[in-house]
Amino acid sequence: MMAMLFACRVIEGRTEFECVPAKLKAQVAEIIINDFALPEIVPTEFGGTLTADAE
């Protein structure tokens, strides 16, 4: 439930992915990639396509 909340906040731009609690980052990344099909906003270390130089 908290992971979905953070995923929605990241997608809306209200929270940066870096600000997501460490324990939830993997779950949030999975939700963003699989449920919302937005791998471009998830860092590569969590399975997305966002690179450090793209920020």
NORNORFEN-V989255 format. One record per residue. N is the residue number from 1. PHI is phi in whole degrees, -180 to 180 (none if undefined). PSI is psi in whole degrees, -180 to 180 (* if undefined). Layout:
n	phi	psi
N	PHI	PSI
N	PHI	PSI
//
This chain:
n	phi	psi
1	none	-47
2	-67	-35
3	-63	-41
4	-65	-40
5	-59	-49
6	-67	-37
7	-60	-45
8	-64	-41
9	-65	-39
10	-66	-45
11	-62	-40
12	-74	-12
13	84	12
14	-85	-20
15	-139	136
16	-79	147
17	-58	-34
18	-63	-23
19	-87	-6
20	-69	136
21	-55	140
22	-53	-39
23	-66	-21
24	-103	-11
25	-56	-45
26	-64	-42
27	-67	-43
28	-63	-44
29	-60	-44
30	-61	-43
31	-65	-46
32	-62	-42
33	-75	-50
34	-83	-40
35	-88	-35
36	-107	-6
37	53	48
38	-127	60
39	-66	-16
40	-71	-11
41	-107	7
42	-111	130
43	-59	151
44	-60	-31
45	-65	-16
46	-112	16
47	96	2
48	-91	-165
49	-118	4
50	-77	121
51	-99	160
52	-60	-36
53	-78	-12
54	-85	-12
55	-74	*
//
